[in-house]
């Protein structure tokens, strides 16, 4: 029974933190490496595959929350005469290219840096960027909604996403939302674009990883995968809805403060 509880807890952590700018990777390392130790419970290979699987639960939650947006991007929505400019699929692809290329080039090396000590520096580094974004952003956003994003904005946000690819634990959403805000996007527009980009990049990375580790997806492990997937989906669904309502009100600084406090606590725990 404890193994199912571990799966649910890890799904909860993944779902609550994947899209908030607090680093889901960092939280998974903290909760799992320092407490749950899923690799000892499931076995190393199954635990690695499990963490990939539950990410798909978070991806599904984004699709559910933003289903109308994805229908429009795929050209399946109903068009009306005089309809204003809309976010284009090609803009999303442009935003994905920089991180996608880096991810393919450094895929095998990045996991080597997933350590608790690195997470401490990642939490603080991301917090500094988020505070800078709120302090140095334009007085009034030039881009209020995601439909006003240009190709220049898309490539700029994509370049900020590279920080999270090369620096595990930095937070992909923290880097992209901060980058968008610094470029003149409202916090909500930057968050919407971040979540939209998350689906193809997470889906692609998770699919590749699952195909490589398919032999570990056994009937014995199936209950863990299902429990973690459902847990991640439910908590990601709640997290995304709440975050999108909140972000324009509280901005990024409160999340940055949380990251700094967490980094300090973690420093004293591991030292």
C-alpha positions as CSV (number, residue, x, y, z in Angstrom):
1,X,0.0,0.0,0.0
2,X,2.9,2.4,0.8
3,X,4.1,2.2,-2.8
4,X,0.7,3.4,-4.1
5,X,0.8,6.3,-1.5
6,X,4.3,7.2,-2.8
7,X,2.9,7.2,-6.3
8,X,0.0,9.5,-5.4
9,X,2.3,11.9,-3.4
10,X,4.8,12.2,-6.3
11,X,1.8,12.8,-8.7
12,X,0.6,15.5,-6.3
13,X,4.0,17.2,-6.3
14,X,4.3,17.0,-10.1
15,X,0.8,18.3,-10.6
16,X,1.0,21.3,-8.2
17,X,4.5,22.4,-9.3
18,X,4.9,21.6,-13.0
19,X,3.3,24.9,-14.2
20,X,4.0,27.2,-11.3
21,X,7.3,29.1,-11.4
22,X,8.8,27.1,-8.5
23,X,10.6,24.3,-10.3
24,X,8.8,20.9,-10.5
25,X,12.1,19.2,-11.0
26,X,13.5,20.8,-7.9
27,X,10.5,19.7,-5.8
28,X,10.6,16.2,-7.2
29,X,14.2,15.9,-6.2
30,X,13.6,17.3,-2.8
31,X,10.5,15.2,-2.0
32,X,11.8,12.0,-3.6
33,X,15.6,12.0,-3.0
34,X,15.3,13.2,0.6
35,X,12.2,11.5,1.7
36,X,10.3,9.0,-0.4
37,X,13.2,7.4,-2.3
38,X,11.0,5.9,-5.0
39,X,14.1,4.3,-6.7
40,X,14.4,2.0,-3.6
41,X,10.7,1.2,-3.7
42,X,10.1,0.7,-7.4
43,X,13.6,0.1,-8.6
44,X,15.7,2.6,-10.5
45,X,14.5,2.0,-14.0
46,X,10.8,1.8,-13.1
47,X,11.1,5.0,-10.9
48,X,12.6,6.9,-13.8
49,X,9.9,5.7,-16.2
50,X,7.2,6.5,-13.6
51,X,8.3,10.2,-13.4
52,X,8.0,10.5,-17.1
53,X,4.5,8.9,-17.1
54,X,3.1,11.3,-14.5
55,X,4.2,14.2,-16.5
56,X,1.7,13.1,-19.1
57,X,-1.0,13.6,-16.5
58,X,0.0,17.3,-16.2
59,X,0.1,17.6,-20.0
60,X,-3.5,16.3,-20.2
61,X,-4.6,18.8,-17.6
62,X,-3.3,21.7,-19.8
63,X,-5.1,20.3,-22.8
64,X,-8.4,20.1,-20.8
65,X,-8.1,23.7,-19.4
66,X,-7.0,25.2,-22.8
67,X,-8.9,22.9,-25.1
68,X,-10.5,25.7,-27.1
69,X,-7.1,27.3,-27.7
70,X,-5.6,24.1,-29.0
71,X,-8.6,23.5,-31.3
72,X,-8.0,27.0,-32.7
73,X,-4.3,26.4,-33.1
74,X,-5.0,23.1,-35.1
75,X,-7.4,25.0,-37.3
76,X,-10.4,23.0,-36.1
77,X,-12.3,25.9,-34.6
78,X,-15.1,27.8,-36.2
79,X,-14.0,31.0,-38.0
80,X,-16.0,34.2,-38.0
81,X,-15.8,37.2,-40.4
82,X,-13.8,40.1,-39.0
83,X,-12.1,37.9,-36.4
84,X,-9.1,39.6,-34.9
85,X,-5.6,38.3,-34.9
86,X,-5.1,35.0,-33.2
87,X,-2.0,33.1,-31.9
88,X,-0.6,31.0,-34.7
89,X,0.7,27.4,-34.5
90,X,3.8,28.6,-36.3
91,X,4.5,31.1,-33.5
92,X,4.3,28.3,-31.0
93,X,6.7,26.2,-33.1
94,X,9.2,29.1,-33.3
95,X,9.0,29.4,-29.5
96,X,9.8,25.7,-29.1
97,X,12.8,25.5,-31.5
98,X,15.6,26.8,-29.3
99,X,14.9,24.6,-26.3
100,X,13.9,21.7,-28.5
101,X,17.3,21.7,-30.2
102,X,19.2,22.1,-27.0
103,X,17.2,19.3,-25.4
104,X,18.1,16.9,-28.2
105,X,21.8,17.8,-28.1
106,X,22.2,17.5,-24.3
107,X,19.5,15.0,-23.4
108,X,21.8,12.3,-22.1
109,X,24.0,14.8,-20.1
110,X,21.3,16.9,-18.4
111,X,20.1,14.2,-16.0
112,X,23.6,13.9,-14.6
113,X,23.2,17.3,-13.0
114,X,19.9,16.5,-11.2
115,X,21.2,16.9,-7.6
116,X,19.9,18.4,-4.4
117,X,22.8,20.9,-4.3
118,X,22.2,22.1,-7.8
119,X,18.5,22.6,-6.9
120,X,19.4,25.0,-4.2
121,X,21.3,27.2,-6.7
122,X,18.6,26.8,-9.3
123,X,15.9,28.0,-6.9
124,X,17.8,31.1,-6.0
125,X,18.9,31.8,-9.6
126,X,15.3,31.5,-10.8
127,X,14.1,33.7,-8.0
128,X,16.6,36.5,-9.0
129,X,15.3,36.4,-12.6
130,X,11.7,36.5,-11.4
131,X,12.3,39.5,-9.1
132,X,14.2,41.3,-11.9
133,X,11.3,40.6,-14.3
134,X,8.8,42.3,-11.9
135,X,11.1,45.2,-11.1
136,X,12.2,46.0,-14.7
137,X,9.1,45.2,-16.6
138,X,7.4,48.1,-18.6
139,X,5.0,50.2,-16.5
140,X,2.2,49.1,-18.8
141,X,2.2,45.8,-20.7
142,X,2.5,46.1,-24.4
143,X,0.9,42.7,-24.9
144,X,-2.2,42.1,-22.8
145,X,-3.3,38.8,-24.3
146,X,-1.6,35.8,-25.9
147,X,-3.2,36.6,-29.3
148,X,-1.1,39.8,-29.5
149,X,2.2,37.8,-29.3
150,X,4.5,38.3,-32.3
151,X,7.2,36.0,-33.8
152,X,9.8,38.2,-32.0
153,X,8.1,37.6,-28.7
154,X,7.9,33.9,-29.4
155,X,11.6,33.5,-30.2
156,X,12.6,35.6,-27.3
157,X,10.5,33.5,-24.8
158,X,11.9,30.4,-26.5
159,X,15.5,31.6,-25.8
160,X,14.6,32.2,-22.1
161,X,13.3,28.7,-22.0
162,X,16.8,27.5,-22.8
163,X,17.9,28.6,-19.4
164,X,15.7,25.9,-17.8
165,X,16.9,23.3,-20.3
166,X,20.5,23.8,-19.5
167,X,20.0,24.5,-15.8
168,X,17.9,21.7,-14.2
169,X,15.6,23.0,-11.4
170,X,15.6,26.5,-12.7
171,X,11.9,26.2,-13.7
172,X,10.8,26.3,-17.3
173,X,7.7,28.3,-16.5
174,X,9.7,30.6,-14.3
175,X,12.2,31.4,-17.0
176,X,9.6,31.8,-19.8
177,X,7.1,33.9,-17.8
178,X,9.9,36.1,-16.6
179,X,11.2,36.5,-20.1
180,X,7.8,37.3,-21.5
181,X,7.2,39.9,-18.8
182,X,10.6,41.6,-19.5
183,X,9.6,41.7,-23.2
184,X,6.4,43.6,-22.3
185,X,3.8,40.8,-22.0
186,X,1.3,40.8,-19.2
187,X,1.8,38.1,-16.7
188,X,-1.3,36.3,-17.9
189,X,-0.3,36.5,-21.6
190,X,3.2,35.1,-20.7
191,X,1.6,32.4,-18.6
192,X,-0.8,31.4,-21.4
193,X,2.0,31.1,-23.9
194,X,4.1,29.2,-21.5
195,X,1.4,26.6,-20.9
196,X,0.7,26.3,-24.6
197,X,4.4,25.6,-25.3
198,X,4.5,23.1,-22.5
199,X,2.2,20.6,-24.2
200,X,4.2,19.8,-27.3
201,X,7.6,20.0,-25.6
202,X,6.6,17.8,-22.6
203,X,4.6,15.4,-24.8
204,X,7.5,15.0,-27.1
205,X,10.1,14.5,-24.4
206,X,7.9,12.1,-22.4
207,X,7.0,10.1,-25.5
208,X,10.7,9.7,-26.5
209,X,11.6,8.7,-22.9
210,X,8.7,6.2,-22.6
211,X,9.7,4.5,-25.9
212,X,13.2,4.1,-24.6
213,X,12.0,2.6,-21.4
214,X,9.0,0.7,-22.6
215,X,10.1,-2.6,-21.1
216,X,9.7,-1.2,-17.6
217,X,6.0,-0.5,-18.2
218,X,5.0,-3.9,-16.8
219,X,1.7,-5.2,-15.3
220,X,3.3,-5.2,-11.8
221,X,4.2,-1.5,-12.2
222,X,0.8,-0.5,-13.8
223,X,-0.9,0.4,-10.5
224,X,1.9,2.8,-9.6
225,X,1.7,4.4,-13.1
226,X,-2.1,4.8,-13.0
227,X,-2.1,6.2,-9.4
228,X,0.6,8.7,-10.2
229,X,-0.9,9.7,-13.6
230,X,-4.4,10.3,-12.1
231,X,-2.9,12.2,-9.1
232,X,-0.8,14.5,-11.4
233,X,-3.8,15.2,-13.7
234,X,-6.1,16.1,-10.9
235,X,-3.7,18.4,-9.0
236,X,-2.3,20.0,-12.2
237,X,-5.9,20.7,-13.2
238,X,-6.5,22.6,-9.9
239,X,-3.1,24.3,-10.0
240,X,-3.4,25.6,-13.6
241,X,-6.9,27.0,-13.0
242,X,-5.9,28.7,-9.8
243,X,-2.6,30.0,-11.1
244,X,-4.1,31.6,-14.3
245,X,-6.6,33.5,-12.1
246,X,-3.9,34.6,-9.6
247,X,-0.8,35.5,-11.7
248,X,-1.9,39.0,-12.9
249,X,-2.8,39.9,-9.3
250,X,0.3,38.8,-7.3
251,X,2.9,38.8,-10.1
252,X,6.1,36.8,-9.7
253,X,7.8,38.2,-6.5
254,X,5.8,36.0,-4.1
255,X,6.9,32.9,-5.9
256,X,10.5,34.2,-5.9
257,X,10.3,34.7,-2.1
258,X,9.0,31.1,-1.7
259,X,11.9,29.8,-3.8
260,X,14.5,31.6,-1.7
261,X,12.9,30.4,1.6
262,X,12.8,26.9,0.3
263,X,16.4,27.1,-0.9
264,X,17.5,28.2,2.6
265,X,15.6,25.5,4.3
266,X,17.1,22.9,1.9
267,X,20.6,24.3,2.5
268,X,20.4,23.7,6.2
269,X,18.8,20.3,5.8
270,X,21.6,18.9,3.5
271,X,24.6,20.7,5.1
